[in-house]
Every structure is written in C-alpha cells, then in structure tokens.
Amino acid sequence: MACCELCFDEEHIINFIKDFNTKGDCDYCSSKDVYIADLSDVGEFIRECIGKAYENVDASGLYWDPEEKEYTAGQFIDDILIDEYSIFSEEKLNVDEQRKLLDDILSESGPSWRDIKHGAVDPLDGGSTLLVLRDEFHGPDSNKYEYSWQAFKHSAKHHARFFDLGQAEDKREAILEPVLLLLDEQSITLPTGTTLWRVREEGPDLPKTAKEIQNELGPPPLDKAKHSRMSPSGISYMYLSDTHETCLSEIKPDVGVRIWLGRFLTKKDLKILDLVDVQAQYPDSIFSPDYDHDKNWATIFLKSFAHEISRPIKGESNTLGYIPTQVFTELIRSKGYDGIKYKSSQRPSGVNYTLFCGPVEATASYDLSIFTGITRFTDWMRLTLLKTVSVQAIEYKRNVSMKMRHFLQQFSVASDRYLLAPVC
C-alpha cells in the first residue's frame, strides 16, 4: 500500500516521498496522480527520525516508580507525531484516518512476524511503547555547548593564555565554536542616544572644566587599569550601567563617601553582545537532516552562561577566575562587537555594559588606538550630566538599596564643546 505527499504537512516527509519520483493514486486520502511512496519506506524514514530524539522509556532507566508500579514520564508515538509535530494533513485526513495511517506505517516498517519469531524486537512495539527525550536527564549538563565552554575555560586557565598552541582544532576559537554560533543570535544594536551611567569615588580636587570632568569619569588610565571581570590589568574598558542605582550597587560605597555620577549619551550605534535578553533556541524538526539534538538544551545553556559571565568569582583567586571571561571578551572583540551587555550581580533588576573603548591618553604624542585597536571613549559617547552625591545610609534587605542625598551642585554639558552650565 502507498501513501502520498498530500497526506502530510511535514515538509521533510513530503520531500522524502517526492524523491521517489513515483506518481499514482493514494490509498489513504484518495488523491489521484500524486507523488506516492510505499508505507514501509515512509515508515523506515519516520522511525529513523524518531530515533534521533527519542528512546524507549525502558532504555532510559530513570522514570519507573516502584511504589506506583508505573512510569512517571513518557509519550506514545501518536501523541508525538499527531499532537506535537502535526505531521499529517488535517485537510486530507481526519484524526481517525491519521491514526489508521500511522498504525499501518509502523506495522509495514517494523519487523515481520517471522523476524519476531526469531527474536527480533520492534523498539516502538507498533506504537504502544512509551518514549522519552533521549538524554533528557543529563542533557542540560552534558551537551556540546557546555563541553565547549568548560574546555575553553580550562584551556585559558591552564594551557595557553596569550597565544593559541597546538593544532587548528585545539585553538580556543575552534573549541568555542558551538557557543559562538549560539551567540550570533544575541547580537543587538545599542542605538545612538542611549543613556548610560558611570560612577567613581570623588577625587581630592573637582576638575575645573567639562572636558576634564569627562575624562575623569571615563575609563581609567592604562597604567591604573586594574584586573576586572572583562579586562586584565593594563587594558582599560568603559564599564557602565543602565541606571545610577545600579552603578552604586556595583561599587558598594561606604556611608559618607562622596561619589561622582556621570550620565553619558552614545554618539553612534554600537554592536553589542546581549547576555540579558536570552533568545529561546529550538532544534530543527526531527525530520530535518539538520536536526541537532543538543539544541534541546541550548536555551538552558545560554541562561547559565549569561549568569556565569555576570556573577562574582568565589572560591578561587579573582586573578585566575576572571581569566576565561577576559579571554572570551577579547575573542568577542575580534568578532567586531563593540561591547557586552549583562545582568548586574549586585542589583537583580540592573544591567551593566562593558564597552571596548579606552581612555583619552593626554600624555601620548601619537594616537595609541592605531596600535591597540581600542578607540577613545569620547568617540563613542559624551558626558551630559555630572552629579556629586553622598551616601547617607545603606539599608540591608534581601536586595541592598542605598539612600543618597545630593549636595553641592550638578552640571550639564551644553554641547559637544563641553562647556559647563550649572543646573539649579
């Protein structure tokens, strides 16, 4: 018996049937002069595709409840193919006809009675077997994305830090390729005119000009750039936040400390790796030749990865613990990104940015960006407001919040010429 292309809605099954290049009359939907294929051929294809993603619940060994004497998980194949994947054409076949066709497909493609008599086993048992997602129990912790990231971290910490050594497949970019492909979906544009904030503890002397103030609130001078999450000592990036409250939470100042709060506006569109709004990832259809089983855990990995990138390092030296994120950041820079957006580890609702722009080096008689590849931060943003504040009190709740009072005066930058205008 034969079914036809019009019996199905699943494009890969339709293409499989068409590849036989045989036309005739369908035994199920009664269509005439259409592409047809034997039930056994279609069944073998469906069985192969089911095996990519599912296994017999008995094989998993994880879902049997000895007290209730029943399985705690599992789906029948008709639930998967008819209800979940909707492989059949609802226009040509009603539900009963779909189930009849599926039963016949499984029967024709399974082992014969003679084979069964000689010990052959139908893994689908004619459709009555409970199926579960293959590797469902350990998949979130054992997939190519997790392996890729762990191997990258180990290489950066303990194998080679400044140059890639060994064969091409051992280079860190090659090791991290599965993760980088996922991160392509996380690219966003930070538009011109975006407001970002930066803070620092007030120095002994308040700068006298707007340009001096802007430079003071920019990335630290190269000889004062300390070891941090995204950059090692001596490499200076611009760390900013979405609000001044987030900034204060990040630096955790003591009561009575005077703080400079700077509000910046971006002067150009910036390409950003967004690790805050993680995009859901789904595998291709199990009937697609591009089906990737590990993709079932891609979203879980991305969320875990984004959390790891933003959290403080505990249990080991910061010097060692931040090396993977520092090397990762340089790799992201090499891909043409201008920065990374990630959640604040100190304020759950807060967002931080690391932008790959550096300080204005006033002592340099030549443009260092020619050699470093890091542009001056003033090419990307400008200071529009300066506030001087003092931390009056700190309330310790589930999430730390800070009460502040403003004093002295606040300044705004009137134009790109950085002229100060007092704000009352």
C-alpha positions as a Markdown table, in Angstrom:
| # | Residue | x | y | z |
|---|---|---|---|---|
| 1 | Met | 0.0 | 0.0 | 0.0 |
| 2 | Ala | 1.1 | 3.6 | -0.6 |
| 3 | Cys | 0.5 | 7.0 | 1.0 |
| 4 | Cys | 1.1 | 10.3 | -0.8 |
| 5 | Glu | 2.6 | 13.7 | -0.4 |
| 6 | Leu | -0.8 | 15.2 | 0.3 |
| 7 | Cys | -1.3 | 13.0 | 3.4 |
| 8 | Phe | 1.4 | 15.0 | 5.2 |
| 9 | Asp | 2.0 | 18.6 | 6.3 |
| 10 | Glu | 5.6 | 17.9 | 7.4 |
| 11 | Glu | 7.8 | 19.3 | 4.6 |
| 12 | His | 10.7 | 16.9 | 5.1 |
| 13 | Ile | 8.4 | 13.8 | 4.8 |
| 14 | Ile | 6.8 | 15.4 | 1.7 |
| 15 | Asn | 10.2 | 15.9 | 0.2 |
| 16 | Phe | 11.2 | 12.3 | 1.1 |
| 17 | Ile | 8.1 | 11.0 | -0.8 |
| 18 | Lys | 8.7 | 13.2 | -3.8 |
| 19 | Asp | 12.3 | 11.9 | -4.0 |
| 20 | Phe | 11.0 | 8.5 | -5.1 |
| 21 | Asn | 9.6 | 10.4 | -8.2 |
| 22 | Thr | 6.7 | 8.0 | -8.5 |
| 23 | Lys | 3.2 | 9.1 | -9.2 |
| 24 | Gly | 0.0 | 7.2 | -8.6 |
| 25 | Asp | -3.2 | 7.1 | -6.6 |
| 26 | Cys | -3.1 | 7.4 | -2.8 |
| 27 | Asp | -4.7 | 4.5 | -0.8 |
| 28 | Tyr | -5.5 | 6.8 | 2.2 |
| 29 | Cys | -6.6 | 10.3 | 1.1 |
| 30 | Ser | -7.8 | 9.1 | -2.3 |
| 31 | Ser | -5.8 | 11.8 | -4.2 |
| 32 | Lys | -5.1 | 11.0 | -7.9 |
| 33 | Asp | -1.9 | 11.3 | -9.9 |
| 34 | Val | 0.2 | 12.5 | -6.9 |
| 35 | Tyr | 3.7 | 11.5 | -5.6 |
| 36 | Ile | 3.4 | 8.3 | -3.6 |
| 37 | Ala | 5.7 | 6.0 | -1.6 |
| 38 | Asp | 5.3 | 2.6 | 0.0 |
| 39 | Leu | 4.3 | 2.6 | 3.6 |
| 40 | Ser | 7.4 | 0.6 | 4.5 |
| 41 | Asp | 9.7 | 3.2 | 3.1 |
| 42 | Val | 7.9 | 6.1 | 4.7 |
| 43 | Gly | 7.9 | 4.2 | 8.0 |
| 44 | Glu | 11.6 | 3.5 | 8.0 |
| 45 | Phe | 12.2 | 7.2 | 7.4 |
| 46 | Ile | 9.9 | 8.1 | 10.3 |
| 47 | Arg | 11.5 | 5.5 | 12.6 |
| 48 | Glu | 15.0 | 6.8 | 11.8 |
| 49 | Cys | 13.9 | 10.4 | 12.6 |
| 50 | Ile | 12.2 | 9.4 | 15.9 |
| 51 | Gly | 15.4 | 7.7 | 17.0 |
| 52 | Lys | 17.3 | 10.9 | 16.7 |
| 53 | Ala | 15.4 | 12.5 | 19.5 |
| 54 | Tyr | 13.6 | 9.8 | 21.5 |
| 55 | Glu | 14.2 | 6.5 | 23.2 |
| 56 | Asn | 12.2 | 3.7 | 24.8 |
| 57 | Val | 11.4 | 4.7 | 28.4 |
| 58 | Asp | 12.8 | 1.3 | 29.5 |
| 59 | Ala | 16.2 | 2.2 | 27.9 |
| 60 | Ser | 16.5 | 5.4 | 30.0 |
| 61 | Gly | 16.1 | 3.6 | 33.3 |
| 62 | Leu | 15.0 | 6.8 | 35.0 |
| 63 | Tyr | 11.2 | 7.0 | 35.1 |
| 64 | Trp | 9.9 | 3.8 | 36.8 |
| 65 | Asp | 8.1 | 4.4 | 40.1 |
| 66 | Pro | 8.4 | 1.1 | 42.0 |
| 67 | Glu | 5.7 | 2.1 | 44.5 |
| 68 | Glu | 3.1 | 3.1 | 42.0 |
| 69 | Lys | 4.4 | 0.5 | 39.6 |
| 70 | Glu | 4.2 | 2.8 | 36.6 |
| 71 | Tyr | 6.3 | 5.2 | 34.5 |
| 72 | Thr | 6.4 | 8.8 | 35.6 |
| 73 | Ala | 7.1 | 10.2 | 32.1 |
| 74 | Gly | 6.8 | 9.3 | 28.5 |
| 75 | Gln | 4.7 | 9.8 | 25.4 |
| 76 | Phe | 3.2 | 7.4 | 22.9 |
| 77 | Ile | 4.4 | 7.9 | 19.3 |
| 78 | Asp | 0.9 | 9.0 | 18.1 |
| 79 | Asp | 1.0 | 11.8 | 20.7 |
| 80 | Ile | 4.4 | 12.9 | 19.5 |
| 81 | Leu | 3.7 | 12.7 | 15.7 |
| 82 | Ile | 0.0 | 13.7 | 15.6 |
| 83 | Asp | -0.5 | 16.1 | 18.6 |
| 84 | Glu | 3.0 | 17.6 | 18.9 |
| 85 | Tyr | 4.5 | 17.6 | 15.5 |
| 86 | Ser | 1.2 | 17.5 | 13.5 |
| 87 | Ile | 2.9 | 15.7 | 10.6 |
| 88 | Phe | -0.4 | 14.7 | 8.9 |
| 89 | Ser | -2.6 | 16.9 | 6.7 |
| 90 | Glu | -5.8 | 17.8 | 8.6 |
| 91 | Glu | -7.3 | 18.9 | 5.4 |
| 92 | Lys | -7.0 | 15.5 | 3.8 |
| 93 | Leu | -7.3 | 13.2 | 6.8 |
| 94 | Asn | -9.4 | 13.4 | 10.0 |
| 95 | Val | -7.9 | 12.2 | 13.3 |
| 96 | Asp | -9.1 | 8.6 | 13.0 |
| 97 | Glu | -7.7 | 8.4 | 9.5 |
| 98 | Gln | -4.4 | 9.9 | 10.7 |
| 99 | Arg | -4.1 | 7.2 | 13.4 |
| 100 | Lys | -5.0 | 4.5 | 10.9 |
| 101 | Leu | -2.3 | 5.6 | 8.5 |
| 102 | Leu | 0.3 | 5.8 | 11.4 |
| 103 | Asp | -0.6 | 2.3 | 12.6 |
| 104 | Asp | -0.2 | 0.9 | 9.1 |
| 105 | Ile | 3.1 | 2.8 | 8.6 |
| 106 | Leu | 4.5 | 1.4 | 11.8 |
| 107 | Ser | 3.2 | -2.1 | 11.0 |
| 108 | Glu | 4.7 | -2.2 | 7.5 |
| 109 | Ser | 8.1 | -0.8 | 8.6 |
| 110 | Gly | 8.5 | -2.9 | 11.7 |
| 111 | Pro | 10.0 | -6.4 | 11.9 |
| 112 | Ser | 7.9 | -9.1 | 10.2 |
| 113 | Trp | 6.2 | -11.9 | 12.2 |
| 114 | Arg | 8.9 | -14.3 | 11.0 |
| 115 | Asp | 11.6 | -11.9 | 12.3 |
| 116 | Ile | 9.8 | -11.5 | 15.6 |
| 117 | Lys | 9.5 | -15.3 | 15.9 |
| 118 | His | 13.3 | -15.5 | 15.6 |
| 119 | Gly | 13.9 | -12.9 | 18.3 |
| 120 | Ala | 13.6 | -9.6 | 16.5 |
| 121 | Val | 12.2 | -6.8 | 18.7 |
| 122 | Asp | 10.3 | -3.7 | 17.5 |
| 123 | Pro | 11.6 | -0.8 | 19.6 |
| 124 | Leu | 8.4 | 1.1 | 19.0 |
| 125 | Asp | 6.2 | -2.0 | 19.6 |
| 126 | Gly | 3.8 | -0.9 | 17.0 |
| 127 | Gly | 3.3 | 2.4 | 18.6 |
| 128 | Ser | 2.5 | 1.2 | 22.1 |
| 129 | Thr | 5.9 | 2.0 | 23.6 |
| 130 | Leu | 6.4 | 5.0 | 25.8 |
| 131 | Leu | 9.1 | 7.3 | 24.5 |
| 132 | Val | 11.1 | 10.0 | 26.3 |
| 133 | Leu | 13.5 | 12.6 | 25.0 |
| 134 | Arg | 16.9 | 11.0 | 24.6 |
| 135 | Asp | 19.5 | 12.1 | 27.2 |
| 136 | Glu | 16.8 | 14.2 | 28.9 |
| 137 | Phe | 18.1 | 13.6 | 32.4 |
| 138 | His | 21.8 | 14.6 | 31.9 |
| 139 | Gly | 21.5 | 16.6 | 28.7 |
| 140 | Pro | 21.4 | 20.0 | 30.5 |
| 141 | Asp | 24.8 | 19.2 | 32.0 |
| 142 | Ser | 26.3 | 17.2 | 29.2 |
| 143 | Asn | 25.9 | 18.8 | 25.7 |
| 144 | Lys | 28.3 | 20.3 | 23.2 |
| 145 | Tyr | 27.8 | 23.8 | 24.4 |
| 146 | Glu | 28.6 | 23.0 | 28.0 |
| 147 | Tyr | 31.6 | 20.9 | 26.9 |
| 148 | Ser | 32.8 | 23.7 | 24.6 |
| 149 | Trp | 32.7 | 26.4 | 27.4 |
| 150 | Gln | 34.3 | 24.2 | 30.0 |
| 151 | Ala | 37.1 | 23.2 | 27.6 |
| 152 | Phe | 37.6 | 26.8 | 26.7 |
| 153 | Lys | 37.9 | 27.8 | 30.4 |
| 154 | His | 40.3 | 25.1 | 31.1 |
| 155 | Ser | 42.5 | 26.0 | 28.1 |
| 156 | Ala | 42.5 | 29.7 | 29.1 |
| 157 | Lys | 43.4 | 29.0 | 32.7 |
| 158 | His | 45.8 | 26.1 | 32.5 |
| 159 | His | 47.0 | 25.5 | 28.9 |
| 160 | Ala | 47.7 | 28.7 | 26.9 |
| 161 | Arg | 46.8 | 32.3 | 27.7 |
| 162 | Phe | 48.5 | 34.7 | 25.3 |
| 163 | Phe | 48.8 | 32.5 | 22.1 |
| 164 | Asp | 47.0 | 29.5 | 20.8 |
| 165 | Leu | 49.2 | 26.5 | 20.7 |
| 166 | Gly | 48.8 | 23.1 | 19.0 |
| 167 | Gln | 46.7 | 22.1 | 16.1 |
| 168 | Ala | 43.9 | 24.1 | 14.5 |
| 169 | Glu | 41.2 | 22.1 | 16.3 |
| 170 | Asp | 42.8 | 22.9 | 19.6 |
| 171 | Lys | 42.7 | 26.6 | 19.2 |
| 172 | Arg | 40.3 | 28.3 | 21.5 |
| 173 | Glu | 38.1 | 29.8 | 18.9 |
| 174 | Ala | 37.6 | 26.4 | 17.4 |
| 175 | Ile | 36.9 | 24.9 | 20.8 |
| 176 | Leu | 34.3 | 27.6 | 21.5 |
| 177 | Glu | 32.6 | 27.4 | 18.0 |
| 178 | Pro | 29.3 | 25.8 | 19.2 |
| 179 | Val | 28.9 | 28.6 | 21.7 |
| 180 | Leu | 29.8 | 31.4 | 19.3 |
| 181 | Leu | 27.2 | 30.1 | 16.8 |
| 182 | Leu | 24.6 | 30.4 | 19.6 |
| 183 | Leu | 25.8 | 33.9 | 20.5 |
| 184 | Asp | 25.2 | 35.1 | 16.9 |
| 185 | Glu | 21.5 | 35.2 | 17.9 |
| 186 | Gln | 22.3 | 37.5 | 20.8 |
| 187 | Ser | 23.7 | 40.4 | 18.7 |
| 188 | Ile | 21.8 | 43.7 | 19.1 |
| 189 | Thr | 22.4 | 47.3 | 18.2 |
| 190 | Leu | 22.7 | 49.9 | 21.0 |
| 191 | Pro | 21.3 | 52.9 | 19.3 |
| 192 | Thr | 22.7 | 56.4 | 19.2 |
| 193 | Gly | 21.4 | 58.5 | 22.1 |
| 194 | Thr | 21.2 | 55.7 | 24.6 |
| 195 | Thr | 21.6 | 56.9 | 28.2 |
| 196 | Leu | 24.2 | 55.1 | 30.3 |
| 197 | Trp | 25.7 | 55.9 | 33.8 |
| 198 | Arg | 29.1 | 55.6 | 35.3 |
| 199 | Val | 30.3 | 56.4 | 38.8 |
| 200 | Arg | 33.6 | 56.7 | 40.7 |
| 201 | Glu | 34.6 | 57.9 | 44.1 |
| 202 | Glu | 35.3 | 61.6 | 44.2 |
| 203 | Gly | 38.9 | 62.6 | 43.9 |
| 204 | Pro | 40.6 | 65.2 | 46.1 |
| 205 | Asp | 40.0 | 68.0 | 43.6 |
| 206 | Leu | 36.9 | 68.6 | 41.5 |
| 207 | Pro | 38.1 | 69.1 | 37.8 |
| 208 | Lys | 37.6 | 72.6 | 36.6 |
| 209 | Thr | 36.4 | 72.0 | 33.0 |
| 210 | Ala | 33.8 | 69.8 | 31.4 |
| 211 | Lys | 36.5 | 68.1 | 29.3 |
| 212 | Glu | 38.5 | 67.3 | 32.5 |
| 213 | Ile | 35.4 | 66.0 | 34.2 |
| 214 | Gln | 34.5 | 63.8 | 31.3 |
| 215 | Asn | 38.0 | 62.3 | 31.2 |
| 216 | Glu | 38.0 | 61.7 | 34.9 |
| 217 | Leu | 34.7 | 59.8 | 34.5 |
| 218 | Gly | 36.0 | 57.8 | 31.6 |
| 219 | Pro | 37.9 | 54.5 | 31.6 |
| 220 | Pro | 40.9 | 54.6 | 33.9 |
| 221 | Pro | 44.4 | 55.5 | 32.5 |
| 222 | Leu | 46.2 | 52.5 | 31.1 |
| 223 | Asp | 48.7 | 52.4 | 34.0 |
| 224 | Lys | 45.9 | 52.4 | 36.5 |
| 225 | Ala | 43.6 | 49.9 | 34.8 |
| 226 | Lys | 43.0 | 47.1 | 37.4 |
| 227 | His | 42.2 | 43.4 | 36.9 |
| 228 | Ser | 38.5 | 43.0 | 36.4 |
| 229 | Arg | 35.7 | 40.8 | 35.0 |
| 230 | Met | 36.2 | 41.6 | 31.4 |
| 231 | Ser | 39.7 | 43.1 | 31.2 |
| 232 | Pro | 43.1 | 42.3 | 32.7 |
| 233 | Ser | 45.4 | 44.8 | 34.3 |
| 234 | Gly | 46.6 | 47.4 | 31.9 |
| 235 | Ile | 43.7 | 47.0 | 29.4 |
| 236 | Ser | 41.1 | 49.7 | 30.0 |
| 237 | Tyr | 37.4 | 49.3 | 29.0 |
| 238 | Met | 34.4 | 51.5 | 29.8 |
| 239 | Tyr | 32.2 | 49.9 | 32.4 |
| 240 | Leu | 28.7 | 51.5 | 32.6 |
| 241 | Ser | 25.2 | 50.7 | 33.9 |
| 242 | Asp | 21.7 | 51.4 | 32.9 |
| 243 | Thr | 20.9 | 53.5 | 36.0 |
| 244 | His | 23.0 | 55.3 | 38.7 |
| 245 | Glu | 21.4 | 53.0 | 41.3 |
| 246 | Thr | 22.9 | 50.0 | 39.5 |
| 247 | Cys | 26.3 | 51.8 | 39.4 |
| 248 | Leu | 26.2 | 52.4 | 43.1 |
| 249 | Ser | 25.2 | 48.8 | 43.8 |
| 250 | Glu | 28.2 | 47.7 | 41.8 |
| 251 | Ile | 30.9 | 49.7 | 43.6 |
| 252 | Lys | 29.2 | 49.3 | 47.1 |
| 253 | Pro | 30.5 | 52.6 | 48.6 |
| 254 | Asp | 30.7 | 53.2 | 52.4 |
| 255 | Val | 28.4 | 55.6 | 54.2 |
| 256 | Gly | 29.7 | 59.1 | 53.9 |
| 257 | Val | 31.7 | 58.5 | 50.7 |
| 258 | Arg | 31.3 | 61.2 | 48.1 |
| 259 | Ile | 30.5 | 59.9 | 44.6 |
| 260 | Trp | 30.6 | 61.4 | 41.1 |
| 261 | Leu | 27.7 | 60.2 | 38.9 |
| 262 | Gly | 28.1 | 60.7 | 35.2 |
| 263 | Arg | 25.4 | 60.4 | 32.7 |
| 264 | Phe | 26.6 | 59.6 | 29.2 |
| 265 | Leu | 24.8 | 59.5 | 25.8 |
| 266 | Thr | 26.1 | 57.3 | 23.0 |
| 267 | Lys | 27.2 | 59.2 | 19.8 |
| 268 | Lys | 26.9 | 56.2 | 17.4 |
| 269 | Asp | 25.2 | 52.9 | 17.0 |
| 270 | Leu | 27.1 | 50.1 | 18.8 |
| 271 | Lys | 27.1 | 46.4 | 18.1 |
| 272 | Ile | 26.5 | 44.7 | 21.4 |
| 273 | Leu | 26.5 | 41.1 | 22.6 |
| 274 | Asp | 23.3 | 40.9 | 24.7 |
| 275 | Leu | 23.5 | 38.4 | 27.6 |
| 276 | Val | 20.5 | 39.8 | 29.3 |
| 277 | Asp | 17.6 | 39.0 | 27.0 |
| 278 | Val | 18.4 | 35.4 | 26.1 |
| 279 | Gln | 16.7 | 34.3 | 22.9 |
| 280 | Ala | 14.9 | 30.9 | 23.1 |
| 281 | Gln | 16.6 | 28.3 | 21.0 |
| 282 | Tyr | 14.8 | 25.4 | 19.4 |
| 283 | Pro | 16.2 | 22.4 | 17.4 |
| 284 | Asp | 15.1 | 21.9 | 13.8 |
| 285 | Ser | 12.4 | 19.3 | 13.1 |
| 286 | Ile | 13.5 | 15.8 | 13.9 |
| 287 | Phe | 12.7 | 15.1 | 10.2 |
| 288 | Ser | 15.3 | 17.6 | 9.0 |
| 289 | Pro | 18.8 | 16.4 | 8.1 |
| 290 | Asp | 20.0 | 19.4 | 10.1 |
| 291 | Tyr | 18.4 | 18.3 | 13.4 |
| 292 | Asp | 20.8 | 18.8 | 16.2 |
| 293 | His | 19.8 | 17.0 | 19.4 |
| 294 | Asp | 22.0 | 19.2 | 21.7 |
| 295 | Lys | 19.9 | 22.2 | 20.6 |
| 296 | Asn | 17.2 | 21.0 | 23.0 |
| 297 | Trp | 19.4 | 22.4 | 25.8 |
| 298 | Ala | 20.7 | 25.5 | 24.1 |
| 299 | Thr | 18.4 | 27.9 | 25.9 |
| 300 | Ile | 19.3 | 26.4 | 29.3 |
| 301 | Phe | 23.0 | 26.7 | 28.5 |
| 302 | Leu | 22.7 | 30.3 | 27.3 |
| 303 | Lys | 20.9 | 31.3 | 30.5 |
| 304 | Ser | 23.5 | 29.6 | 32.6 |
| 305 | Phe | 26.4 | 31.1 | 30.5 |
| 306 | Ala | 24.9 | 34.6 | 30.9 |
| 307 | His | 24.7 | 34.1 | 34.7 |
| 308 | Glu | 28.3 | 32.9 | 34.9 |
| 309 | Ile | 29.6 | 35.8 | 32.9 |
| 310 | Ser | 28.0 | 38.3 | 35.3 |
| 311 | Arg | 28.4 | 36.7 | 38.7 |
| 312 | Pro | 31.3 | 37.5 | 41.1 |
| 313 | Ile | 34.1 | 34.8 | 41.3 |
| 314 | Lys | 34.0 | 32.9 | 44.6 |
| 315 | Gly | 36.2 | 30.0 | 45.8 |
| 316 | Glu | 39.2 | 30.9 | 43.8 |
| 317 | Ser | 41.5 | 33.8 | 43.1 |
| 318 | Asn | 39.9 | 36.6 | 41.0 |
| 319 | Thr | 43.2 | 36.6 | 39.1 |
| 320 | Leu | 42.6 | 33.1 | 37.9 |
| 321 | Gly | 38.8 | 33.1 | 38.0 |
| 322 | Tyr | 38.4 | 36.0 | 35.6 |
| 323 | Ile | 40.8 | 34.8 | 33.0 |
| 324 | Pro | 38.2 | 32.9 | 30.9 |
| 325 | Thr | 35.9 | 35.9 | 30.8 |
| 326 | Gln | 38.8 | 38.2 | 29.9 |
| 327 | Val | 40.0 | 35.9 | 27.0 |
| 328 | Phe | 36.3 | 35.5 | 25.9 |
| 329 | Thr | 35.9 | 39.2 | 25.8 |
| 330 | Glu | 38.9 | 39.6 | 23.6 |
| 331 | Leu | 37.5 | 36.9 | 21.3 |
| 332 | Ile | 34.2 | 38.8 | 21.1 |
| 333 | Arg | 36.1 | 42.0 | 20.3 |
| 334 | Ser | 37.8 | 40.2 | 17.4 |
| 335 | Lys | 34.3 | 39.3 | 16.1 |
| 336 | Gly | 33.5 | 43.0 | 15.6 |
| 337 | Tyr | 31.5 | 43.6 | 18.7 |
| 338 | Asp | 31.7 | 47.0 | 20.5 |
| 339 | Gly | 30.7 | 45.7 | 23.9 |
| 340 | Ile | 28.8 | 43.2 | 26.1 |
| 341 | Lys | 25.5 | 43.7 | 27.9 |
| 342 | Tyr | 25.0 | 41.6 | 31.0 |
| 343 | Lys | 23.0 | 41.5 | 34.3 |
| 344 | Ser | 24.2 | 43.2 | 37.4 |
| 345 | Ser | 25.3 | 40.7 | 40.0 |
| 346 | Gln | 24.6 | 43.2 | 42.8 |
| 347 | Arg | 21.2 | 44.5 | 41.7 |
| 348 | Pro | 18.8 | 41.9 | 40.2 |
| 349 | Ser | 16.9 | 44.5 | 38.0 |
| 350 | Gly | 20.1 | 46.2 | 36.9 |
| 351 | Val | 22.0 | 45.9 | 33.7 |
| 352 | Asn | 25.7 | 46.5 | 33.1 |
| 353 | Tyr | 27.7 | 47.3 | 29.9 |
| 354 | Thr | 31.3 | 46.8 | 29.1 |
| 355 | Leu | 32.2 | 48.8 | 26.1 |
| 356 | Phe | 35.5 | 48.2 | 24.3 |
| 357 | Cys | 36.7 | 51.8 | 24.3 |
| 358 | Gly | 39.6 | 53.3 | 26.3 |
| 359 | Pro | 40.7 | 56.4 | 27.9 |
| 360 | Val | 42.0 | 59.6 | 26.4 |
| 361 | Glu | 45.7 | 59.4 | 26.9 |
| 362 | Ala | 46.8 | 63.0 | 27.3 |
| 363 | Thr | 50.5 | 62.2 | 27.6 |
| 364 | Ala | 50.6 | 60.4 | 24.3 |
| 365 | Ser | 52.1 | 62.4 | 21.4 |
| 366 | Tyr | 50.5 | 60.0 | 18.9 |
| 367 | Asp | 47.3 | 58.1 | 18.5 |
| 368 | Leu | 47.7 | 54.9 | 20.5 |
| 369 | Ser | 44.4 | 53.5 | 19.1 |
| 370 | Ile | 46.4 | 52.8 | 15.9 |
| 371 | Phe | 48.3 | 50.2 | 17.7 |
| 372 | Thr | 45.8 | 48.9 | 20.3 |
| 373 | Gly | 42.7 | 48.8 | 18.2 |
| 374 | Ile | 40.7 | 50.4 | 21.1 |
| 375 | Thr | 39.2 | 53.8 | 20.3 |
| 376 | Arg | 38.9 | 56.7 | 22.7 |
| 377 | Phe | 35.7 | 56.6 | 24.6 |
| 378 | Thr | 35.0 | 60.2 | 23.6 |
| 379 | Asp | 34.5 | 59.0 | 20.0 |
| 380 | Trp | 31.5 | 56.8 | 21.2 |
| 381 | Met | 29.9 | 58.8 | 23.9 |
| 382 | Arg | 29.7 | 62.2 | 25.6 |
| 383 | Leu | 29.1 | 63.2 | 29.2 |
| 384 | Thr | 25.8 | 65.2 | 29.5 |
| 385 | Leu | 25.4 | 65.4 | 33.3 |
| 386 | Leu | 27.5 | 65.3 | 36.4 |
| 387 | Lys | 26.1 | 64.8 | 39.9 |
| 388 | Thr | 28.0 | 64.8 | 43.1 |
| 389 | Val | 26.3 | 62.8 | 45.8 |
| 390 | Ser | 27.0 | 61.4 | 49.2 |
| 391 | Val | 25.8 | 58.0 | 50.5 |
| 392 | Gln | 23.7 | 58.8 | 53.6 |
| 393 | Ala | 22.6 | 55.3 | 54.6 |
| 394 | Ile | 22.6 | 51.8 | 53.4 |
| 395 | Glu | 19.6 | 49.6 | 54.0 |
| 396 | Tyr | 20.2 | 45.8 | 54.1 |
| 397 | Lys | 17.3 | 43.9 | 52.8 |
| 398 | Arg | 17.0 | 40.9 | 50.6 |
| 399 | Asn | 18.5 | 43.2 | 47.9 |
| 400 | Val | 20.7 | 46.0 | 49.0 |
| 401 | Ser | 19.4 | 49.5 | 48.3 |
| 402 | Met | 21.1 | 52.8 | 49.0 |
| 403 | Lys | 19.7 | 56.1 | 50.2 |
| 404 | Met | 21.5 | 59.1 | 48.9 |
| 405 | Arg | 21.2 | 62.9 | 49.2 |
| 406 | His | 22.6 | 65.3 | 46.6 |
| 407 | Phe | 24.7 | 68.2 | 47.6 |
| 408 | Leu | 26.9 | 70.8 | 46.1 |
| 409 | Gln | 25.8 | 71.5 | 42.5 |
| 410 | Gln | 25.2 | 69.5 | 39.4 |
| 411 | Phe | 26.5 | 70.3 | 36.0 |
| 412 | Ser | 25.3 | 69.5 | 32.5 |
| 413 | Val | 27.3 | 69.7 | 29.2 |
| 414 | Ala | 25.7 | 72.2 | 26.9 |
| 415 | Ser | 27.3 | 71.0 | 23.7 |
| 416 | Asp | 29.9 | 68.8 | 22.2 |
| 417 | Arg | 32.4 | 71.6 | 23.1 |
| 418 | Tyr | 31.9 | 70.5 | 26.7 |
| 419 | Leu | 31.0 | 73.9 | 28.2 |
| 420 | Leu | 29.7 | 73.7 | 31.7 |
| 421 | Ala | 26.2 | 75.0 | 32.6 |
| 422 | Pro | 25.1 | 75.0 | 36.2 |
| 423 | Val | 21.8 | 73.2 | 37.0 |
| 424 | Cys | 19.7 | 74.7 | 39.8 |
